[in-house]
């Protein structure tokens, strides 16, 4: 697949999300040496944002401006991007980060421009896109059967592009017209469950659904007591079950941590969880399932049943002291 | 008020999947157990709570898939949905989110749904697409990853909070009709009441043949299924359970992660 390649740069509070630079690497992996950067905002902020992009990337930038774009909403993005791309001829690829906003607007954008939409992409093949499925056990190679394709790219799947301080790209600001939205944005609230204890801990012992029951939380508590400066973490599923409260949640919608040691107990390794802990210094995973995706990010893996292994580990540790 | 909940049937555990690497295909093994997608359980529960708050709402549950999917629709009735709709496909061919969204749109058009709820994603494909695509096809507004909702008193608008990175919440209001994809943890799904279980035994599902619905051609094709990418070449610690424990303790002490 050739044709034009656009990257939609998501931003908040005047700053671009870090995934933006990873998307440049993704575009190059897809064979697009010079993708076009796109940014959407209101008239007051668009020039600064577009200039910033042009300097950071050296790539040409299209800035779409309208008062309806002051705050993010899927509707505002779609009603700006659909008219821009709908009648554009030829093959077009549009990439955004697979974040809560990227997956909020990308499918609707694709529907509005008769495009194919592929989400959580983590690699590209020969004119194809590759994404994980079935809890990360397999990958699917998918081909788009439309001239236009919208993809969301998994954060962390590509290294950020080396930003060359060369000549800035050309900036073009396009007025997006007057759009009256039926969605009313009412701002963003602070994190409900931020946990400073987790972000400061040197060791995190983390619980997944593989623990089997809320009662077994005592096992990870027991294990974490071996380590000074430790804290308890959990997957979303564990918090949903009520085994631990949401302040312990690690992952894309929870806390992001990078302790010296991350001990993953009964965690399968879904991409949303990995997003919150994969930069940990050392990752040790204990799981009964030898094919669990967590073993592919772990430095050390142990295939054992937690209910017997943790008491044994704690026992042998205390005996040696 | 009429509420539609889209439910997907998924396998209970990925360990029962069978991978044929040379053919690039994954099939369900003989011991596969199917159940409702967890995220859809939260969507259904939220719909039931809205019905309880309003008193005069109707909740329909719809699923697309082969005959086995009927069991998951019945589960939705057992949990309290009023009516079950099955868009029946003839075989196990894997449908894309685009095809599912168009089947649901075609089956639900003209039924006057004010609110459509679905899970934020399916546990198997994790595409997060059916809800927003359905909204686009129906011309409805859409909010994804919803962790809180509150209908306005006049029932024409719904205030929602979307969960975003790091646990922050984006607050917005949408005009009805709209589609919401529901994030897990918004509520605690109930267990079926015995009266609903008994009622469901004699309940008839409305069955619509997928082949009778006009939907556009798929936007993508699956080239093949691949094994997972080679990740970090980590070390699997071998031995008896006690040996594994001792080796791990040794490694952690070597790295000064565990006090000696």
Boltz contact constraints between the chains, C-beta under 6 A:
constraints:
  - contact:
      token1: [A, 100]
      token2: [B, 145]
      max_distance: 6.0
  - contact:
      token1: [A, 100]
      token2: [B, 164]
      max_distance: 6.0
  - contact:
      token1: [A, 100]
      token2: [B, 165]
      max_distance: 6.0
  - contact:
      token1: [A, 103]
      token2: [B, 128]
      max_distance: 6.0
  - contact:
      token1: [A, 104]
      token2: [B, 144]
      max_distance: 6.0
  - contact:
      token1: [A, 107]
      token2: [B, 129]
      max_distance: 6.0
  - contact:
      token1: [A, 107]
      token2: [B, 132]
      max_distance: 6.0
  - contact:
      token1: [A, 107]
      token2: [B, 133]
      max_distance: 6.0
  - contact:
      token1: [A, 108]
      token2: [B, 132]
      max_distance: 6.0
  - contact:
      token1: [A, 108]
      token2: [B, 136]
      max_distance: 6.0
  - contact:
      token1: [A, 111]
      token2: [B, 133]
      max_distance: 6.0
  - contact:
      token1: [A, 111]
      token2: [B, 136]
      max_distance: 6.0
  - contact:
      token1: [A, 116]
      token2: [B, 219]
      max_distance: 6.0
  - contact:
      token1: [A, 116]
      token2: [B, 220]
      max_distance: 6.0
  - contact:
      token1: [A, 119]
      token2: [B, 127]
      max_distance: 6.0
  - contact:
      token1: [A, 119]
      token2: [B, 128]
      max_distance: 6.0
  - contact:
      token1: [A, 119]
      token2: [B, 129]
      max_distance: 6.0
  - contact:
      token1: [A, 128]
      token2: [B, 223]
      max_distance: 6.0
  - contact:
      token1: [A, 133]
      token2: [B, 125]
      max_distance: 6.0
  - contact:
      token1: [A, 134]
      token2: [B, 14]
      max_distance: 6.0
  - contact:
      token1: [A, 134]
      token2: [B, 124]
      max_distance: 6.0
  - contact:
      token1: [A, 135]
      token2: [B, 14]
      max_distance: 6.0
  - contact:
      token1: [A, 137]
      token2: [B, 14]
      max_distance: 6.0
  - contact:
      token1: [A, 138]
      token2: [B, 26]
      max_distance: 6.0
  - contact:
      token1: [A, 138]
      token2: [B, 225]
      max_distance: 6.0
  - contact:
      token1: [A, 139]
      token2: [B, 226]
      max_distance: 6.0
  - contact:
      token1: [A, 140]
      token2: [B, 222]
      max_distance: 6.0
  - contact:
      token1: [A, 140]
      token2: [B, 225]
      max_distance: 6.0
  - contact:
      token1: [A, 141]
      token2: [B, 223]
      max_distance: 6.0
  - contact:
      token1: [A, 141]
      token2: [B, 224]
      max_distance: 6.0
  - contact:
      token1: [A, 141]
      token2: [B, 226]
      max_distance: 6.0
  - contact:
      token1: [A, 142]
      token2: [B, 220]
      max_distance: 6.0
  - contact:
      token1: [A, 142]
      token2: [B, 222]
      max_distance: 6.0
  - contact:
      token1: [A, 143]
      token2: [B, 221]
      max_distance: 6.0
  - contact:
      token1: [A, 143]
      token2: [B, 223]
      max_distance: 6.0
  - contact:
      token1: [A, 144]
      token2: [B, 220]
      max_distance: 6.0
  - contact:
      token1: [A, 145]
      token2: [B, 219]
      max_distance: 6.0
  - contact:
      token1: [A, 145]
      token2: [B, 220]
      max_distance: 6.0
  - contact:
      token1: [A, 145]
      token2: [B, 221]
      max_distance: 6.0
  - contact:
      token1: [A, 146]
      token2: [B, 219]
      max_distance: 6.0
  - contact:
      token1: [A, 182]
      token2: [B, 141]
      max_distance: 6.0
  - contact:
      token1: [A, 182]
      token2: [B, 175]
      max_distance: 6.0
  - contact:
      token1: [A, 183]
      token2: [B, 172]
      max_distance: 6.0
  - contact:
      token1: [A, 183]
      token2: [B, 174]
      max_distance: 6.0
  - contact:
      token1: [A, 184]
      token2: [B, 173]
      max_distance: 6.0
  - contact:
      token1: [A, 185]
      token2: [B, 172]
      max_distance: 6.0
  - contact:
      token1: [A, 186]
      token2: [B, 171]
      max_distance: 6.0
  - contact:
      token1: [A, 186]
      token2: [B, 172]
      max_distance: 6.0
  - contact:
      token1: [A, 187]
      token2: [B, 171]
      max_distance: 6.0
  - contact:
      token1: [A, 188]
      token2: [B, 168]
      max_distance: 6.0
  - contact:
      token1: [A, 188]
      token2: [B, 170]
      max_distance: 6.0
  - contact:
      token1: [A, 189]
      token2: [B, 169]
      max_distance: 6.0
  - contact:
      token1: [A, 191]
      token2: [B, 166]
      max_distance: 6.0
  - contact:
      token1: [A, 191]
      token2: [B, 167]
      max_distance: 6.0
  - contact:
      token1: [A, 191]
      token2: [B, 168]
      max_distance: 6.0
  - contact:
      token1: [A, 192]
      token2: [B, 167]
      max_distance: 6.0
  - contact:
      token1: [A, 193]
      token2: [B, 167]
      max_distance: 6.0
  - contact:
      token1: [A, 240]
      token2: [B, 184]
      max_distance: 6.0
  - contact:
      token1: [A, 240]
      token2: [B, 185]
      max_distance: 6.0
  - contact:
      token1: [A, 253]
      token2: [B, 163]
      max_distance: 6.0
  - contact:
      token1: [A, 254]
      token2: [B, 167]
      max_distance: 6.0
  - contact:
      token1: [A, 261]
      token2: [B, 257]
      max_distance: 6.0
  - contact:
      token1: [A, 296]
      token2: [B, 231]
      max_distance: 6.0
  - contact:
      token1: [A, 297]
      token2: [B, 231]
      max_distance: 6.0
  - contact:
      token1: [A, 297]
      token2: [B, 232]
      max_distance: 6.0
  - contact:
      token1: [A, 298]
      token2: [B, 234]
      max_distance: 6.0
  - contact:
      token1: [A, 299]
      token2: [B, 234]
      max_distance: 6.0
  - contact:
      token1: [A, 300]
      token2: [B, 235]
      max_distance: 6.0
  - contact:
      token1: [A, 300]
      token2: [B, 237]
      max_distance: 6.0
  - contact:
      token1: [A, 301]
      token2: [B, 234]
      max_distance: 6.0
  - contact:
      token1: [A, 301]
      token2: [B, 236]
      max_distance: 6.0
  - contact:
      token1: [A, 302]
      token2: [B, 237]
      max_distance: 6.0
  - contact:
      token1: [A, 302]
      token2: [B, 244]
      max_distance: 6.0
  - contact:
      token1: [A, 304]
      token2: [B, 241]
      max_distance: 6.0
  - contact:
      token1: [A, 309]
      token2: [B, 241]
      max_distance: 6.0
  - contact:
      token1: [A, 312]
      token2: [B, 241]
      max_distance: 6.0
  - contact:
      token1: [A, 312]
      token2: [B, 245]
      max_distance: 6.0
  - contact:
      token1: [A, 313]
      token2: [B, 245]
      max_distance: 6.0
  - contact:
      token1: [A, 316]
      token2: [B, 245]
      max_distance: 6.0
  - contact:
      token1: [A, 317]
      token2: [B, 249]
      max_distance: 6.0
